[in-house]
Amino acid sequence: MAKNKVNVTINGVEVQVPEDYTVLLAAREAGIDIPTLCYLKDINEVAACRLCVCEAEVGGRPMRNLPTACVLKVEDGMVVRTDTPRVRKAVKMNLELILANHNRECLTCARNQTCELQKLCYEMGIDMERFDGEKRTVCIDDLSPSIIRDSSKCVLCGRCVSACSKIQDISVLEFVNRGVNTKVAPGFGYSIKDTDCIYCGQCINVCPVAAIKEKEHIKEVWDAIADPDKFVVVQTAPAVRAALGEEFGVKMGKAVTGKMVSALKRLGFDRVFDTNFSADLTIIEEGHEFINRVKNGGTLPLITSCSPGWIKYCEVFWPEFIDNLSTCKSPQQMFGAIAKSFYAKKEKIDPKKMVCVSVMPCTAKKAECARPEMQVDGNRDVDYVLTTRELAKMINEARIIFDKLPEADPDPVLGEYTGAGVIFGATGGVMEAALRSVADILTGKDLKEIDYKAVRGIADFKQASVKLPIGDKKVEVKVGVVSSIGAAEQVLAKIKDGELELHFLEVMACPGGCVHGGGQPHVSAKDRIDTVVKAERAKALYSEDARLPQRKSHKNAEVQALYDEYLKDPNGPIAHKLLHTHYAEKFIYMPDVDDRV
């Protein structure tokens, strides 16, 4: 239903906007930027930073004091000024007060040049430190395998608190203490490691400064590359190519696959491979697992296990669904297991001297590779995980001019991939890739209609039905796709209560899937309003899928060779040893008082 519109004048510009708009949104419609630090549309609209103050008149009468534009609703005939001396003075004052107790080690900060506070100070012309308040206490929580929290950088914007509670519905972070002692942290002084955090990194994505960041593996990777006794291989997840270019000025929505591969080769990796290869491998294993469960009365719905954040959430909060989880490892871990077995044997490399590095859009992947189950015969599948942001830092450290790089292809044996592997990075991509292969395997045909658009898009939950020949009859297979833990919780509750019937369910912890993972390039709050980040990055993957000659995982020639030469049968004994794992109910450890951070 169309919403009523009202007329508003902002800085002399007349604009007509829906009646439920705030002044902040109306200003954007008028092409006027109002500064914000705490604001995230629909997630954190709390007016905490006080940087979006304005002067406003309604019915010719000025509003009292300076209202905040992010929560001030528009009214017909409202007149707003954001460019008066009074407003500019107030905004600068509020910025200076935030800076007064902020850790200002900008040159060595992880967010230098991408920090929203730093950018606002530059834009508002703050060239001196007028106030020097007591700095926030430095408390570094670096005990988790994925995330580091630095209290001295926090500006109490509340974005991370809202993202964790409203998007993921986990609420690991909260405001604790009162007054000048207020800080954002897990309750009772616990480390993030000892909470039910799933390490998805959505808190990192929304933090405007560097109060929360990933635990970097850059130094360890540089050391491995420089060690002549190590053979270092690298794999790149599908979503990385959809966002890496943003770090070098490439427009959002453009894949940079060839330049990414070229950069990795210049960094000195001994072999550059692609996680898309093992994404195709995952589809073969998971597809046959699904067929076996349907034919033999196995536990349904089969739920995908590619997202480590989702896996931990299931183990902690929904252990009754553990038997539903696919036993397949994620593509990251499958790749490492194959690299250190099949590839090492083929190339006569000692697996103990091989270092497997992953470049992922996901901070939870750092925790996944450290799981005790993720090893074979004493060799860890994956040794180090770099986020997309970390790879960009390494490229900059190596003084590589990214836009001047030639296009390059991954190395052979573990580098070929299909379009099905590429779309793993978008929500719905795993399901679509599985349906493409499962339908062919069951029909014995090379089906031409392979674009399952019903499972595409950035909606939190999508459903579809596909009729497939199973046994001697056609069965209606009901599939579902859900992204974000908050949405997944609702879907699981409906399945448990019998309100929703599904045979196959894809779950991704991050909203929009891996393209919006916690390790992807930072996007400012302003750009989050103007650009649908998830959709734009997903376009890059679907475009690459459409142009590839093979778009079905079981058509990958290198994967076929892997089965012929080594694995033999999908879900067979060798495949189970290398490519499958197990999950179990987990209890959150609550440490003694002396162990708190």
FENMO-V295478 format. One line per field, one symbol per residue. ss: DSSP state (H for helix, E for strand, - for the rest). phi: phi as a letter, one per 40 degrees, with the letter a starting at -180 (. if undefined). A space follows every 10 residues. Layout:
BEGIN
ss: ???
phi: ???
END
This chain:
BEGIN
ss: ----EEEEEE --EEEEEE-- -EHHHHHHH- ---------E ---E------ --E-EEEE-- EE-----E-- --E----EEE E---HHHHHH HHHHHHHHHH -----HHH-- -----HHHHH HHH------- ---------E E-----EEEE HHH-----HH HHHHHHH--- ---EEE--HH H-EEE-HHH- -HHH------ -HHHHH---- -EEE---HHH HHHHHH---- EEEEEE-HHH H--HHHHH-- ------HHHH HHHHHHH--- EE--HHHHHH HHHHHHHHHH HHHHHH---- -EE----HHH HHHHHHH-HH HHHHE--E-- HHHHHHHHHH HHHHHH---- HHHEEEEEEE ---HHHHHH- ----EE--EE ---EEEEHHH HHHHHHH--- -HHH------ --------HH HHHHH---HH HHHHHHHHHH HHH------- --HHH----- EEEEEEEEEE --EEEEEEEE EEE-HHHHHH HHHHHH---- ---EEEEE-- ---HHH---- ----HHHHHH --HHHHHHHH HHHHHHH--- --HHH-HHHH HHHHHHH--- --HHHHHHHE ---------- --HHH--
phi: .cccbbbbbb fgccabbdcc cccccccccc gbcbcabccb dgbbbbfccg cbcababbgg bcccfbcccc bcccbcgcbb bbbcdccdcc cccccccccd bccbcccbcc bdgbcccdcc ccccgcbabc bbccccccbc bbcccbbbbb ccccbfcgcc ccccccccfb gcbacbgbfc ccabaccggc cddbbcdbgc gcccdcccbb cbacccbccc cdcccccccb bbbbbbcdcc ccbdddcbgc cdhbcbdccc ccccccchcc abbbcddccc cdcccccccc dccccbgccb ccbcbccccc ccdcccbbcc bccccccccc ddcdddcccc bdcccccfbc dcccbbbbbb cbcccccccc ccccabfgbc dbcbbbcdcc ccccccdcfc cdcccccabc ccgbbcabcc cccdcbdgcc cccccdcdcc cccgbccccb cccccchccc bbbabbcbcb gbacbcccbb bbbgcdccdc cccccccgcb bbbabcbbcc cggccbccbc dcbcdccccc bcddccccdc ccccdccccb bbdccccccc cccccbcgbd gcdcccccbb aabadbbccb ccdcccc
END
